[in-house]
Amino acid sequence: MSKYKIINKSIHNLFTSTTFQPRCVFTFVLIMNSKYKRNQQFNNRQLFFSYLAQTSDAPIALEMKKAEGIYITDINDKKYIDGISGFSVNNIGHSHPDVVKAVQEQAASYMHLIVYGEFIQSPQVAYAKLITDQLPDSLNCVYFTNSGTEATEGAMKLAKRATNRNKIISFKNAYHGSTQGSLSIMGDEYWRNAFRPLLPGIYHEEYNNYKAVAQIDEETACIIMEVVQAEAGIIPANKEWLQAIRNKCTETGTLLVFDEIQSGFGRTGSLWAFEQYNIIPDVLLLGKALGGGMPLGAFIASHTLMNKLTDNPVLGHITTFGGHPVSCAAGKAGLEVLLKNNYLSKVKDHEKILVERIQHPSIKAKRHCGLWMAIEFDSFETNQQVAKRCIENGLITDWFLFAPHCLRIAPPLTITTEELVILCQIVIESIEAKD
Ligand SMILES: Cc1ncc(COP(=O)(O)O)c(C=O)c1O
C-alpha cells in the first residue's frame, strides 16, 4: 500500500471522538439532501458536513467559538494552545487588539472600491512602504494578491515576461500553492497527477543537491524555492549550495524566487529566513502572516522588473480583490505589533527550550528553525496517535504534507516561556500516553 493510501485509510480513524465516520457522513448527506431537510433544525456540525465542500473524509472538525492570543476555545469552553498558528498565519497570536482596531476602522472607512492597481488606497500604500522598509533596496515594489498561491502565479508570469523564457525549476517536496501553475511546480507526483495536463517546461530537482545548480541555464526563466522547505518537514537550505544557486542565476539571467510564505514574519528567528544566508532573491513571495489574520499575499521585486507587467500586454496580472484595504490595514497593524514588541528577539531562546524539552526515545529526529519544529516518529500511525492525544490534552498540532510521520510545532511567536514549557509538556505526555 502506498504511503498516501495508508494515510487515507488511517485518517478515517483520526479524531473519532470529534468527527463523523465517513459512512455516517455519506448517510447524513443523503438525509440532508432529502426533502425533509428544510423542516429540520440541524447543528453546525451537521450543516458543516452537509453544505461545505470537504477536502478529506476526516477533517479535525472541532467547532471553535473564540480565539485570542495563543488560545482557541471550542463551543464546550475547552481551551487549546494553537501549536501551529493556523499554519503559520497567526504569528502574533489571534485577534490582536491592534489588528482588530485596524480592521474595524478600515471597514468603517471603505472596503472594496475597485480592481487592484487603479485607485490610490492608503492601507495598500502604507503597508507596501512598511514592508519594503524591512527589505533590501532591490526589493522595492509590491504586488498585493489574495493569497500565497496567487503570489506564486504572479511571480511565474513575471519571470516569463521579464526573461522571455519558459523553463522553470522547482524542488521535490516543495509546496507553493494549489492553483494550476503552483501545482505544476509542486514537488510530489501524487498530488499533481490527477490534474494533468499541467504547465510544460517544469524541472523538479533534489533540494540541497548540486544537480539543481547545473540545471540552471540561459533558457531558465526562474527557480522557485523555499529557503527552509516547510512541508518536507523543516529542511533548511545548505548555505554554500544556496550561494551557488544565487551565483548561477546571476550568471545566466535567471530570476531567483524565494517563497517565504510560511517562513516569513519571524518564524525562523529573523524577519525573513533569507537574512540568515546573506543572499538576496530577485523576487520574494509572501502570504499567510502577511495579512495579520486576513487573506493577503504578495510578490515583491524591483521596480524595473515589476514594470514588465504594465505593457505588452498591459495589465500583466489582474486581480479584483488582491490587496484588499481591510487586509492591508490588518497586515500593517500586525507587522507593527511584531516589530514594536520585538517578538523576534525571543525566538532563538524559545527554539532552545523546544529542543531541550522535547526529548523522548520514541522521537527519531527533530528538525527545527526558530519557533518551527518537525518531530519525526517511526510512522504516520504513531504521529497520528500523538497528534490525537495532543488535541485531547489541549494542544492543536498537525503533520506535514510531505512528511506525514512528523508532528508540526509552530506556535505564535508571542508565546511566553511558561506557555512554551506547557506546550512541551503536553507533547511529551501525549507521546508517553500512546506507548
Ligand atoms: C511555502 C508555501 N507557499 C505557498 C503556499 C500557498 O499559500 P495559500 O494557501 O495562501 O495559497 C503555502 C501554503 O501553505 C506555503 O506553505
The ligand as an SDF file (V2000), in Angstrom:
LIG
                    3D

 16 16  0  0  0  0  0  0  0  0999 V2000
    5.5160   27.7070    1.3430 C   0  0  0  0  0  0  0  0  0  0  0  0
    4.1210   27.9670    0.8640 C   0  0  0  0  0  0  0  0  0  0  0  0
    3.9320   28.5640   -0.3210 N   0  0  0  0  0  0  0  0  0  0  0  0
    2.6870   28.8330   -0.7900 C   0  0  0  0  0  0  0  0  0  0  0  0
    1.5680   28.4750   -0.0840 C   0  0  0  0  0  0  0  0  0  0  0  0
    0.2010   28.7640   -0.6360 C   0  0  0  0  0  0  0  0  0  0  0  0
   -0.4560   29.7620    0.1060 O   0  0  0  0  0  0  0  0  0  0  0  0
   -2.0420   29.8880    0.0510 P   0  0  0  0  0  0  0  0  0  0  0  0
   -2.6230   28.7250    0.7970 O   0  0  0  0  0  0  0  0  0  0  0  0
   -2.3430   31.2090    0.7150 O   0  0  0  0  0  0  0  0  0  0  0  0
   -2.4330   29.8930   -1.3800 O   0  0  0  0  0  0  0  0  0  0  0  0
    1.7270   27.8340    1.1620 C   0  0  0  0  0  0  0  0  0  0  0  0
    0.5530   27.4140    1.9400 C   0  0  0  0  0  0  0  0  0  0  0  0
    0.6010   26.5610    2.7840 O   0  0  0  0  0  0  0  0  0  0  0  0
    3.0350   27.5730    1.6390 C   0  0  0  0  0  0  0  0  0  0  0  0
    3.2350   26.9580    2.8060 O   0  0  0  0  0  0  0  0  0  0  0  0
  1  2  1  0
  2  3  1  0
  2 15  2  0
  3  4  2  0
  4  5  1  0
  5  6  1  0
  5 12  2  0
  6  7  1  0
  7  8  1  0
  8  9  2  0
  8 10  1  0
  8 11  1  0
 12 13  1  0
 12 15  1  0
 13 14  2  0
 15 16  1  0
M  END
$$$$
